[in-house]
Amino acid sequence: MASDHILILTTDFDLGRTVASLLPSGYTVEILATLERLTADQGEAAPPALVILDLALLAETAVPAGLSRPLTQFPILLLHHPPAELAFLNAWLPYLKVLGIATPPFAREVNRALIATALEHTPRYIQQRQLEENLASANQQLNQRLQEINIIYTVGKSVASSLQVNEVLERVLNAALNFTQAEEGFILLREGDQLFLRAAKNVQESLIQRFNDEVSDSIAWRVIHSGRPVMLKRETKIVTGYLAQALLYVPLRTPERGNTGVLGVVNRLQEDGFTEAQLFTLSAIADFVAIALDNARLFSAVEAERSRIRTILRHAAEAILVVDSQSRLLLWSQTAGEIFQLPDDAEGQPVEQAITHPQLLELIGAAGGPDGIAHAEIELDDARTFNCQLTIIEPLGRVVVMQDITHLKELDRLKSEFVSTVSHDLRTPLTTIQGYIALLTRVGPLTPQQQSFIHKALNSLDQITNLISDLLDIGRIEAGYDLEMHPLRLDRLLVEATQSMTGQVEQAGLALHWTPSSEPLWVMGNPRRLRQVLENLISNAIKYNRRGGWIKVEGRRDGSHIIVRVRDNGIGIPLEEQLHLFERFYRIQTPETEDIRGTGLGLAIVKSVIEKHKGRAWVESSPGEGSTFSFILPVLPEVPQK
Ligand code: ADP
């Protein structure tokens, strides 16, 4: 809306009145003898429809020193009359929007027309001015927004790139102060119902000393509880204990933990308050900060956990190695580091590069059982033996725990040596006792009771002799004595073994079926021990059977292995017992097995012998239905020409 006010600026009041008489009706007129109205700040007031300006007044007045903006909001008509010269206009011209110049005599019709035309242009001019102003202010706003977004982006990027809490706080404070031009800034973080000063910039020395002490700041609590920023422009007592002229507090909030603190900027001396735009930007920065702080906190929690695990691992007595899913070394205990001479910077190295022990590498690369576990016994160059367990933790990696069992091995060896020596020394007197008891029947007639006692004594002696001979055997097998190996035909050994057992089979009322192999079964082995294995298995199939039952023996080639099976339809073995059968002295105690004689060493001998032949033995069985004992041996790759 155009104004209906016209300003005539001249020191010549008569001239002013003359010009006023030329104005069309409907306008209010004001005649002033100074330029002040033009140069003073108009505030929100609408500019006059027209300013009629006496050049003589301009000529008397210098352009004010502080005038920085053009006075173009005023449409101006100049009155030019001698002796004022047009040249006076030059200094003012950049600041004025001159629509025309009226010359004397002023009461002329031509000047009236000039004023009318100027007034006609005025609304359009004012409209254009307003548009320009709007555009300029929109531009300014846009620029400001861009600047704010830029600040938010820069701060966001900068804080997100750091995982150190203190660094994040420092960066944020710097950005907040730079952007708001505030005198001071600080960050308060909440822990439970306490508030702590965690970062500060430009604050007094006394405040810095309060770091890590609880602080009280009711405005900060208000921000935390309401989740809304607070902007004040008056003397306010704040955390710092002194008065602030203006402050802006914004909440630090995270999606997970809610409002966790306050980012505050303060002007202690200047009275300048903060703006809405600054509030908006600071809030956006605070949102970034809270998330970055959360990340940093999580990171340091993970780091602390990691270093705890590392410390525990480092001090574990066992040798422990952890590799990731790409087989790169992740962690290791000090013991493992010493054994494999791992340098401190071995972390992240491929395990084959850091460790050269072939057996250990084989274990680390092993497939693991259904439970993701594998075992191996590893001997080091310094003659120490380790029992190693590999645990596969999908998808993270693999852990190997190594236990030094050198002393256990030594104990085991000493024990076997002792048993073997004692057994050996027992055998001679036992044979003597056996001989003399057998002689008793020859030296004179015996009563039936004496005969029964002798029979029992001989039976017990038999049992002891068997036990001793089994003990001696297992000792010798484990120590590797009497184990010379040479190429032999297992199919022939099978025939011999089954034939030697036929007497016992018949006596037990059983049937023995032998399935011959279609091809010779060559293995590298010790015939005496392999025959002992076959006899032990067949003998068990006889002992743990029932009259009328059967035994089936077969041997055949299966790829690169020879597989031998001894099956029976005897009493069978419960699943939980099957695990222990191959242990020394393990016997199943049931009413069914009570009267069956044995030493509990037969299957231990089988396992030992087969393992010495690089094979494996196992059992499958169902109680009441029967059992199948099997073993495999590697096929001899090159068959001797015989
Ligand atoms: P033992 O001298 O007691 O026979 P072994 O080591 O040969 O010792 O066998 C251990 C235990 O395994 C036996 O006591 C028996 O309970 C069980 N066993 C072995 N073979 C069979 C089988 N064929 N059927 C059922 N149980 C068996």
Boltz pocket constraint, residues with backbone or C-beta under 6 A from the ligand:
constraints:
  - pocket:
      binder: B
      contacts: [[A, 536], [A, 537], [A, 540], [A, 541], [A, 544], [A, 568], [A, 570], [A, 571], [A, 572], [A, 573], [A, 581], [A, 583], [A, 586], [A, 587], [A, 588], [A, 589], [A, 593], [A, 597], [A, 598], [A, 599], [A, 600], [A, 601], [A, 602], [A, 603], [A, 604], [A, 627]]
      max_distance: 6.0
